[in-house]
Amino acid sequence: MALDKGSLKAKIVKEMQGKGMVTEGEFAKAADLAEAIANAVIDEITANAMVVVDKGSSAGSYKVS
């Protein structure tokens, strides 16, 4: 499964709305915050995360993409 910034942003916005935050409107900034958080999380994971397979013919460490 590929990581998707848009999908993560949508999930963050949904959670924010569930907590009563205003995410739409002229002065609402919560959706912008959600986008910034989603972008940072996905960038961090794709830059630094590793998957370790310790058994079988695919044993080794692999970067997350």
N, C-alpha and C positions, 0 to 999 in steps of 0.2 A: 504494500500500500504506500503510495507516494504521500508526502507531506504537502498540505495545501494551506497557504496563508489565508485565502478567502474563507475556506471552511472553518478554520480556527477562529477567525475574526467573528464570523456569524455565531459560533458557539459562545464566544466571550460576550458578545452583544446580548444574546438571549439570556445568559446568566445575569448580566447587569440589569436587564429589564425585569427579570424575576426578583431582583433586590430593590426594585423601585427607581432605578436610575433612568433619567430621561436621555434617550439616545438619538432622538430626532428633533429637528427644529432649528431655527436660525442660530440660536446661541448654544445648542447642545454640543458638547465636546466628547461625550463618553464614547461614541462610535469611533472618533479619531484616536482616542486612547486605546480602545480595543484593537484597532488596526496596528498601532505602534507596538503593542504587547505581542500580538500575533506574529508580526514581522520579526521582532527580536527573538522570540522563542524558536521559530522555525529556522532562522539564521544560525542560532546557537547550536541547535540540534544537528543541522546539516554540516556545520563546521567542525564539531567536536565529538559527536556521538559515535560509538563503535558497538557493533553487534559481535558477540563472541559465540562461535559455534565450537563446542569442545569435543564433539564426537562425529564419526562418520567421514565420508570422503570430502565433505565440505568444511572440515575443521579449519578454524582460523579466525581472524578478526577482520571485520568488514565495516567500512564507513557507511553511515546512514545517508541516503540521498532523498 
